[in-house]
């Protein structure tokens, strides 16, 4: 089944957004993003967590190429998990690492997008920690949720349902 994929448009409320989305009917159902980001680090690694979450969300939305509409702005989220130093360790025993986990629908990020998002999120993490060497100690894992794996308001949305909701929102219906 072919459905509409959402594309990034600078002004998500601009009337031309719907036309831009309607013109991109070429991808499969698996490619309708609604990302979540979890960051795990030892407590005290990051100073301004609010700024960090916003930067991570913006970067992932950019790489997934979704419009900046309430559907995606309200349901794309980053969570910072502060761990005690003894709750994280490599096999060597080091605890100065960061784990970033992205949850996105299957197929949303092709190889180029995966390379870009991993690089950008790693750079954001190191910058937020004020530690350029953290680039070498940041792991980014990309997990893919199957169609119907996005629950909002108590409903498990399929990718087609998310796309339809976005089209309705963009058209003002």
trRosetta pair geometry for C-beta under 8 A, 3 or more apart (Angstrom, degrees):
i j d omega theta_ij theta_ji phi_ij phi_ji
1 28 7.8 93 71 -151 59 69
1 29 6.0 42 74 -49 100 115
1 160 7.1 -15 115 -81 134 136
2 25 5.9 75 152 171 114 94
2 26 7.4 -15 -153 -115 117 17
2 27 7.7 125 -147 69 77 30
2 28 7.3 -74 -108 -104 55 44
3 25 7.3 -119 138 -139 18 84
3 27 7.6 -47 67 82 70 74
3 28 7.8 48 30 178 88 25
3 29 5.7 70 14 -95 126 66
3 32 7.4 -35 102 -52 130 126
3 159 7.1 154 64 118 152 96
3 160 4.9 -148 -91 -113 157 82
3 163 5.1 120 153 70 123 165
4 21 5.4 60 170 158 127 92
4 22 6.3 -45 -118 -104 135 41
4 24 6.5 87 -159 76 74 80
4 25 5.3 -50 -95 -92 66 80
4 163 5.2 155 69 179 81 124
4 167 6.2 82 65 -69 148 123
5 21 7.7 -151 86 -154 40 77
5 24 5.3 -87 62 124 88 115
5 25 7.6 157 11 -106 75 31
5 26 7.1 -58 13 53 120 66
5 27 4.2 43 -46 36 136 129
5 31 5.3 -19 -112 109 121 113
5 32 6.6 -144 -125 -83 65 71
5 163 7.2 -64 -96 -115 29 125
6 21 5.8 -20 -119 -121 54 112
6 24 7.9 113 -125 74 4 140
6 32 6.7 84 4 -136 101 78
6 33 7.4 -105 54 37 117 87
6 65 7.0 168 109 114 75 77
6 66 4.9 36 111 -126 132 68
6 67 5.9 -111 -177 0 113 88
6 72 7.8 178 134 -54 165 139
6 163 6.8 -156 -38 -122 91 77
6 166 5.4 -53 -82 142 128 161
7 20 5.6 -112 65 145 123 106
7 21 6.1 -168 22 -95 89 60
7 24 5.2 136 -36 -27 123 162
7 65 5.3 -32 -147 155 49 113
7 67 7.2 43 81 -51 44 88
8 61 7.8 120 -103 146 109 79
8 62 6.7 46 -106 -140 152 49
8 65 4.1 -101 -21 -152 97 65
8 66 6.5 26 -81 47 73 19
8 67 6.4 160 -129 -80 36 49
9 12 6.2 129 75 -90 96 48
9 14 6.6 -125 143 47 126 117
9 16 7.3 -173 -159 98 144 89
9 17 4.7 -172 66 -113 160 86
9 20 5.3 131 -77 65 129 161
9 21 8.0 -80 -23 -46 130 84
9 67 5.1 -3 36 -109 91 103
10 14 7.6 38 75 -7 77 141
11 14 3.9 84 92 -32 111 111
11 17 7.3 -120 94 -57 67 114
11 68 7.9 -67 -147 54 23 109
12 17 6.0 69 -157 -107 39 155
12 67 3.9 128 -118 163 97 101
12 68 4.1 -144 -24 66 132 63
12 69 4.3 -156 167 -58 134 72
12 170 7.2 -101 179 -107 75 90
13 17 7.2 -12 -73 -7 1 144
13 69 7.3 133 -66 -104 67 84
14 17 5.2 122 69 -31 76 95
15 18 7.1 -43 -178 20 50 101
15 19 7.9 39 137 -3 68 107
16 19 5.2 -56 -160 42 58 115
16 20 6.0 62 143 -27 80 101
17 20 5.6 -56 -150 35 33 112
17 21 6.4 28 155 -16 68 105
17 67 5.8 69 -155 -122 128 154
17 69 7.9 130 162 -60 159 121
17 170 4.8 -126 108 -157 117 118
18 21 5.8 -56 -148 38 33 108
18 22 6.1 31 155 -18 67 109
18 167 6.8 84 -133 -153 92 71
18 170 4.7 156 -75 126 81 113
18 171 4.9 74 -96 -78 145 80
19 22 5.7 -55 -141 40 30 110
19 23 6.3 31 157 -24 63 109
20 23 5.9 -60 -151 33 28 111
20 24 7.1 17 155 -17 60 111
21 24 6.1 -69 -157 33 34 107
21 67 7.5 -62 -66 -26 117 132
21 166 7.3 -166 -139 123 157 111
21 167 6.4 -163 115 -100 145 81
21 170 6.3 105 5 72 146 171
22 25 6.9 -12 -175 -36 45 105
22 167 7.8 86 -69 -128 83 114
24 27 7.5 1 149 0 92 101
27 31 4.3 -62 152 55 136 147
27 107 7.9 162 -176 135 113 124
28 31 6.0 101 65 -2 65 104
28 107 6.8 -9 65 118 110 165
29 32 7.3 -45 -176 -3 49 109
29 147 5.8 23 131 -105 116 138
29 158 7.1 -30 -175 163 122 103
29 159 4.6 133 173 70 75 127
29 160 5.6 -39 -130 -48 105 90
30 105 5.8 178 -179 150 63 107
30 106 4.3 -59 -164 87 123 92
30 107 3.9 74 114 33 121 130
30 108 7.4 -125 139 -46 77 66
30 147 6.2 -91 -96 -59 67 101
30 159 6.1 -160 -105 -35 18 166
31 105 6.8 175 -110 100 18 123
31 107 5.0 -75 -74 110 83 106
31 108 5.4 143 -141 -96 60 56
31 159 7.0 86 45 -170 34 145
32 105 6.0 30 64 29 55 164
32 108 7.4 -90 47 -95 15 107
32 159 3.9 144 33 -163 118 91
32 160 7.5 175 -7 -57 153 25
32 162 4.7 150 137 83 133 121
32 163 4.9 -103 -109 -56 144 93
32 166 7.8 -161 -158 3 115 138
33 64 3.9 -38 15 -173 177 137
33 65 8.0 119 16 53 138 61
33 66 5.5 -118 71 -52 114 124
33 72 7.7 46 100 -124 91 117
33 104 5.6 -22 -131 -154 94 99
33 105 5.8 -141 -99 22 45 104
33 108 4.6 100 -78 -144 96 144
34 72 6.9 -133 -114 -117 69 74
34 75 5.5 -26 -161 123 106 118
34 76 6.8 -137 -165 -77 52 75
34 104 7.8 156 58 -134 42 58
34 105 6.9 64 27 -31 77 105
34 150 4.9 63 69 -130 142 148
34 152 7.9 -93 -177 -46 154 126
34 157 7.8 66 -3 76 162 132
34 162 6.0 -115 -41 -139 127 149
35 60 4.8 -121 93 148 162 134
35 61 7.3 -144 34 -70 124 60
35 64 6.1 -159 -28 -38 124 153
35 76 5.3 35 63 -134 80 95
35 102 6.1 -26 -158 -167 116 92
35 103 6.5 148 -154 77 60 58
35 104 4.8 -14 -100 -89 90 89
35 108 7.9 -161 -68 111 97 161
36 76 7.4 -154 -79 -149 44 48
36 77 5.8 -3 -126 62 75 81
36 78 7.8 157 -172 -88 50 39
36 79 7.7 6 180 -1 94 104
36 102 7.4 150 80 -159 50 46
36 103 4.4 -1 55 51 98 110
37 53 7.9 165 79 -141 120 71
37 56 5.1 -156 110 148 165 127
37 57 6.9 -142 18 -77 132 61
37 60 6.1 -160 -56 -32 127 155
37 77 7.1 -151 35 106 76 44
37 78 4.0 -18 73 -110 113 82
37 79 7.0 173 93 22 60 64
37 100 6.6 -16 -167 -170 97 93
37 101 7.2 156 -156 81 47 51
37 102 5.6 -13 -103 -103 77 68
37 103 7.7 -152 -69 20 34 73
37 121 7.7 -156 -140 -132 134 135
38 78 7.6 178 -77 -158 25 58
38 79 5.0 -14 -113 64 70 102
38 81 6.3 20 -176 -12 95 118
38 100 7.3 160 84 -156 50 44
38 101 4.6 -5 57 55 99 100
38 103 7.8 45 -4 -14 99 102
39 52 7.4 -75 33 144 167 126
39 56 7.2 -125 -44 -83 127 164
39 78 6.7 26 -10 180 107 101
39 79 7.0 -175 26 89 71 51
39 80 5.0 -20 68 -113 109 62
39 81 6.6 179 86 23 51 75
39 98 6.5 -10 -168 -176 92 106
39 99 7.3 158 -155 85 44 53
39 100 5.2 -9 -104 -104 76 75
39 101 8.0 -166 -73 22 34 66
39 125 7.1 180 -137 -109 129 110
40 81 4.7 -19 -103 70 68 116
40 83 6.0 40 -174 -26 87 125
40 88 7.0 161 146 -93 107 133
40 98 6.9 158 80 -161 55 56
40 99 4.3 -3 54 58 106 101
40 100 7.9 -161 23 -71 69 33
40 101 7.6 34 -6 -5 105 102
41 45 4.0 -72 144 30 131 157
41 46 6.7 93 73 -15 147 100
41 80 7.4 -37 32 -164 103 88
41 81 7.4 132 23 77 56 66
41 82 7.0 -31 77 -114 71 49
41 83 6.7 -173 97 24 21 97
41 88 7.7 -40 -148 -18 26 172
41 97 7.8 -142 -119 104 73 42
41 98 4.4 -11 -88 -112 107 88
41 99 7.5 -175 -63 27 63 62
41 129 7.7 -136 -166 -89 159 125
42 45 5.5 111 65 -45 70 108
42 82 7.5 22 159 -162 24 66
42 83 5.6 -65 -100 74 43 86
42 84 7.4 -5 -141 153 77 13
42 85 5.2 38 -138 -92 125 63
42 87 8.0 153 -105 56 71 90
42 88 6.0 -125 -66 44 84 133
42 95 5.5 83 -65 145 132 105
42 96 7.0 -50 10 -102 135 45
43 82 3.8 61 -94 -179 81 111
43 83 6.5 -150 -29 62 76 32
43 84 6.6 -1 2 -90 116 40
43 85 7.8 -84 34 -42 85 68
44 82 7.6 89 -10 -146 50 115
45 82 7.9 -175 21 -120 94 79
45 98 6.6 150 169 -85 160 111
45 129 5.2 -38 169 -116 83 111
46 49 5.4 99 112 -83 124 73
46 52 5.4 -18 -165 -39 144 158
46 80 6.5 -95 52 -149 145 144
46 128 5.1 0 -129 142 105 109
46 129 5.8 -69 -85 -85 66 67
47 128 7.4 -157 37 176 75 72
47 130 7.3 41 -7 -16 119 120
48 51 4.0 22 127 23 119 118
48 52 6.3 149 99 -20 69 87
48 128 7.0 -120 62 -151 80 92
49 52 5.3 -55 -146 38 37 117
49 53 6.3 38 157 -21 70 101
49 80 4.7 -110 -150 23 118 161
50 53 6.1 -52 -149 33 28 108
50 54 6.6 26 153 -15 62 108
51 54 5.9 -58 -150 38 30 111
51 55 6.3 30 154 -19 65 108
51 128 7.1 174 98 -120 98 105
52 55 5.8 -57 -147 36 29 110
52 56 6.3 27 157 -17 65 108
52 78 7.4 -130 121 119 77 143
52 80 6.5 67 90 -74 131 132
52 124 7.1 129 -147 154 72 102
52 125 7.7 64 -152 -107 114 50
52 128 4.3 66 -99 -135 109 153
53 56 5.8 -57 -147 38 31 110
53 57 6.2 31 156 -19 66 108
53 77 7.6 -13 -173 -171 116 60
53 78 4.0 -177 -144 75 78 114
53 79 7.6 50 -115 -68 118 19
53 80 6.5 -102 -65 -29 101 103
54 57 5.8 -54 -146 37 29 111
54 58 6.3 28 158 -18 64 108
54 78 7.9 -125 -36 34 22 129
55 58 5.9 -56 -145 38 28 110
55 59 6.3 28 157 -19 63 109
55 124 4.9 175 130 -151 123 129
55 128 7.1 -170 50 -65 145 120
56 59 5.9 -58 -147 36 28 110
56 60 6.4 21 159 -14 65 109
56 78 4.3 92 83 -93 130 156
56 100 7.7 -154 -135 -145 131 126
56 121 6.1 56 -130 -128 86 94
56 124 5.9 167 -77 115 69 152
57 60 6.1 -62 -148 39 27 105
57 61 6.2 24 158 -16 65 110
57 76 5.2 123 -152 125 100 108
57 77 6.9 -14 -97 -117 120 19
57 78 5.3 -123 -52 -16 87 110
58 61 5.9 -58 -145 39 28 110
58 62 6.3 33 154 -25 63 106
59 62 5.6 -54 -152 31 30 114
59 63 6.6 21 156 -12 65 106
59 117 6.8 131 143 -137 99 74
59 120 4.8 -175 -162 131 131 128
59 121 5.9 167 107 -74 145 72
59 124 6.1 -123 -24 -38 155 148
60 63 5.9 -56 -147 40 34 106
60 64 6.1 24 157 -10 68 111
60 76 6.8 -176 88 -171 117 125
60 102 6.5 177 -120 -131 132 122
60 104 7.8 -153 -173 -76 116 123
60 117 6.2 61 -111 -143 65 121
60 121 7.2 39 -64 -75 89 118
61 64 5.8 -61 -140 46 30 105
61 66 5.3 -83 -157 53 83 101
61 68 7.1 78 153 -87 145 76
61 72 6.3 114 -126 153 118 126
61 76 5.8 59 -70 168 107 175
62 65 7.3 22 174 -74 32 46
63 109 6.7 20 141 -113 113 106
63 113 5.0 126 177 -162 99 93
63 116 5.5 172 -117 99 117 113
63 117 4.1 152 129 -74 179 104
63 120 7.2 -172 -51 38 126 141
64 104 6.8 -154 -96 -138 126 131
64 108 5.7 -6 -131 166 98 120
64 109 7.0 -64 -93 -71 74 85
64 113 7.4 91 -82 -170 43 139
66 69 8.0 -103 155 27 93 87
66 72 4.6 166 138 -120 136 162
66 76 7.7 167 66 -55 148 141
66 166 7.9 -105 -156 -126 99 147
67 72 6.8 143 74 21 56 140
67 166 7.2 132 42 -169 112 116
67 170 6.7 67 69 -91 162 118
68 72 7.0 -107 -124 76 30 117
68 73 6.0 56 -168 -62 67 112
69 72 5.8 78 59 22 71 95
69 73 6.6 -151 95 -4 26 100
69 166 6.5 129 64 -144 145 82
69 169 5.2 118 164 125 140 131
69 170 6.3 -85 -82 -73 155 77
70 73 5.4 -62 -123 49 31 107
70 74 5.2 21 178 -13 73 116
70 169 6.6 -140 50 -158 92 140
71 74 6.7 -61 -137 40 11 100
71 75 6.4 -31 168 19 51 121
71 162 7.6 141 167 -163 130 78
71 165 5.7 145 -120 125 144 108
71 166 5.4 -134 67 -92 158 74
71 169 5.3 -154 -25 -7 119 165
72 75 6.3 -77 -130 55 26 88
72 76 5.4 21 174 -21 71 116
72 166 7.4 37 -35 -107 101 114
73 76 6.7 -46 -119 32 18 102
75 150 7.9 65 166 -176 133 119
75 152 5.9 -27 -116 -103 138 131
83 87 4.1 -133 -177 82 106 123
83 88 5.0 90 108 -26 149 114
84 87 4.6 94 56 -8 77 110
85 88 7.1 -85 -160 46 32 87
85 95 4.9 104 -163 113 73 161
86 89 7.5 -9 -154 -40 42 115
86 95 7.5 -64 -79 -89 24 153
88 95 4.7 111 90 -145 89 89
88 97 6.7 -146 158 57 123 92
89 93 5.4 -23 -166 -143 118 36
89 94 6.6 136 -151 64 64 31
89 95 5.3 -40 -88 -77 64 84
90 93 6.7 -42 66 22 72 20
90 94 4.7 6 25 50 113 87
90 95 7.8 -153 -1 -70 74 38
90 97 6.3 99 -51 -18 105 142
94 97 6.6 92 115 -26 102 100
94 137 7.9 -99 132 -136 134 130
96 134 7.9 -114 157 -108 91 84
96 137 6.0 -1 115 158 80 163
97 137 4.5 -124 -110 172 68 97
97 138 7.2 168 -167 -86 69 33
97 139 6.7 26 173 -5 116 101
98 125 5.4 179 102 -179 157 138
98 129 7.5 -136 -49 -49 144 145
98 134 6.4 38 3 -176 123 113
98 137 6.6 91 15 117 75 82
98 138 4.6 -12 66 -115 103 80
98 139 7.2 -173 92 28 53 66
99 138 7.9 174 -83 -160 23 56
99 139 5.0 -14 -114 66 68 105
99 141 6.9 5 -172 -1 94 110
100 121 5.5 178 138 147 165 130
100 122 7.6 -140 18 -77 144 59
100 125 6.4 -118 -52 -66 131 140
100 138 6.5 21 -5 179 110 100
100 139 6.9 -178 28 91 69 53
100 140 4.6 -16 70 -110 109 73
100 141 7.1 174 89 24 54 66
101 140 7.9 167 -84 -160 29 49
101 141 4.7 -15 -111 66 75 105
101 143 6.2 15 -175 -1 99 114
102 117 7.1 29 -63 143 170 135
102 121 7.5 -131 -56 -58 122 169
102 140 6.9 21 -8 -177 108 93
102 141 7.1 -174 26 90 69 53
102 142 5.0 -16 65 -114 109 66
102 143 6.8 174 85 29 53 69
103 143 5.0 -23 -103 77 69 103
103 144 7.7 155 -157 -99 56 16
103 145 5.7 50 177 -33 99 110
104 108 4.7 -109 155 52 116 140
104 109 6.1 64 96 -13 154 108
104 142 6.7 -30 28 -164 112 93
104 143 7.5 137 25 80 63 52
104 144 6.1 -37 79 -111 69 63
104 145 7.0 -166 96 16 17 88
105 108 4.9 99 66 -38 81 117
105 144 6.5 27 157 -161 21 82
105 145 5.7 -55 -98 66 50 83
105 146 7.8 48 -146 -164 72 7
105 147 7.2 55 -151 -82 113 55
105 149 7.3 157 -107 55 75 110
105 150 7.4 -45 -72 -40 102 119
105 159 5.9 98 -150 -93 157 115
106 144 4.3 86 -88 164 59 128
106 145 7.1 -121 -29 74 75 36
106 146 6.0 21 -20 -108 124 47
106 147 7.2 -64 31 -36 114 72
107 110 7.9 14 -170 -72 59 67
107 144 7.4 85 -6 -148 48 139
108 113 7.7 -106 127 108 67 154
108 144 7.5 174 18 -125 94 99
109 113 4.1 -137 -151 101 77 118
109 114 4.8 108 144 -64 119 76
109 117 6.4 -65 -131 12 139 141
109 142 6.4 -90 58 -161 146 148
110 113 5.2 90 48 15 64 104
110 114 7.0 -121 102 -8 30 92
111 114 5.7 -55 -146 34 30 112
111 115 6.5 29 157 -17 64 104
112 115 5.9 -55 -151 36 29 110
112 116 6.3 25 153 -15 64 111
113 116 5.6 -57 -145 41 32 112
113 117 5.9 25 161 -15 69 109
114 117 6.2 -56 -137 40 26 103
114 118 6.1 25 163 -18 63 110
114 142 6.1 -81 -131 -21 103 165
115 118 6.2 -60 -146 37 24 108
115 119 6.3 21 158 -16 62 111
116 119 5.9 -61 -149 38 27 108
116 120 6.1 17 161 -12 66 112
117 120 5.9 -57 -139 42 30 106
117 121 5.9 25 165 -14 67 111
117 140 7.7 -177 119 164 83 148
117 142 7.7 89 90 -88 129 124
118 121 6.3 -58 -140 42 23 104
118 122 6.1 26 159 -20 61 112
118 140 4.5 175 -133 74 83 146
118 142 7.6 -79 -71 -41 101 115
119 122 5.9 -62 -150 37 24 112
119 123 6.4 22 156 -17 63 109
120 123 5.7 -56 -148 37 31 111
120 124 6.3 33 154 -21 66 105
121 124 5.5 -50 -145 35 35 114
121 125 6.4 39 154 -23 65 103
121 138 8.0 -163 118 150 82 135
121 140 5.6 112 84 -108 127 138
122 125 5.7 -52 -150 33 31 113
122 126 6.5 26 155 -15 64 106
122 135 5.5 77 155 -138 109 72
122 138 4.7 155 -134 88 85 137
122 140 6.1 -94 -60 -33 92 126
123 126 5.9 -55 -146 38 32 109
123 127 6.2 31 156 -18 65 110
123 135 6.8 18 -89 -103 53 108
124 127 5.8 -58 -146 40 29 112
124 128 6.1 28 157 -19 65 109
125 128 5.9 -58 -146 37 26 109
125 129 6.4 15 158 -10 63 111
125 134 6.2 -127 122 127 95 124
125 135 8.0 142 75 -90 98 51
125 138 4.9 129 86 -120 148 148
126 129 6.0 -64 -148 43 28 105
126 131 6.0 -109 -157 83 71 63
126 132 5.6 62 168 -125 125 33
126 133 7.6 167 -140 53 115 25
126 134 4.2 174 -110 69 78 100
126 135 4.7 -13 -64 -54 150 75
126 138 6.7 -105 -52 -25 87 140
127 130 7.5 29 180 -73 33 37
129 134 5.1 62 65 -21 145 166
131 134 4.3 83 97 -25 104 110
132 135 6.4 -16 176 -7 56 110
133 136 5.9 -39 -179 27 64 111
133 137 7.1 34 134 4 76 110
134 137 5.4 -74 -148 56 50 97
134 138 5.7 60 151 -43 81 105
135 138 6.2 -52 -140 18 25 114
145 149 3.4 -156 169 103 106 141
145 150 6.5 112 113 -57 147 74
146 149 4.8 111 58 -33 60 124
147 158 5.3 24 174 -148 96 80
147 159 5.1 -72 -124 -7 92 102
148 156 5.0 40 -179 146 78 110
148 157 7.1 -165 -126 94 41 28
148 158 4.9 -10 -72 -91 73 70
149 156 7.1 -4 -95 -161 14 102
150 156 6.9 125 67 -159 42 56
150 157 4.8 -39 82 58 100 98
150 162 6.5 31 70 -67 150 132
151 154 7.0 1 -177 -126 101 12
151 155 6.7 164 -147 78 65 31
151 156 5.1 -32 -88 -91 80 62
151 157 7.3 165 -98 6 25 78
152 155 6.3 -28 68 59 62 83
152 157 6.0 3 25 -15 103 125
157 161 4.5 -137 -158 87 86 123
157 162 5.1 96 145 -56 133 86
157 165 7.5 -46 -140 -5 141 138
158 161 4.7 99 51 4 76 102
158 162 7.2 -139 94 -4 42 85
159 162 5.6 -52 -150 35 36 112
159 163 6.3 37 152 -19 66 105
160 163 5.6 -53 -148 37 32 113
160 164 6.3 33 153 -20 65 105
161 164 5.6 -51 -145 37 32 112
161 165 6.4 34 154 -19 64 104
162 165 5.7 -54 -148 36 31 111
162 166 6.4 31 153 -18 64 105
163 166 5.7 -55 -150 37 31 111
163 167 6.4 33 152 -20 65 104
164 167 5.6 -51 -147 35 33 112
164 168 6.4 35 153 -19 64 104
165 168 5.7 -52 -149 36 32 112
165 169 6.3 31 153 -18 64 107
166 169 5.6 -55 -146 38 32 111
166 170 6.2 29 156 -17 67 108
167 170 5.8 -58 -144 40 29 109
167 171 6.1 16 160 -9 65 112
168 171 6.1 -66 -144 44 26 101
168 173 4.6 -88 -156 70 80 102
169 172 7.8 38 179 -71 28 27
169 173 8.0 -81 -57 51 21 68
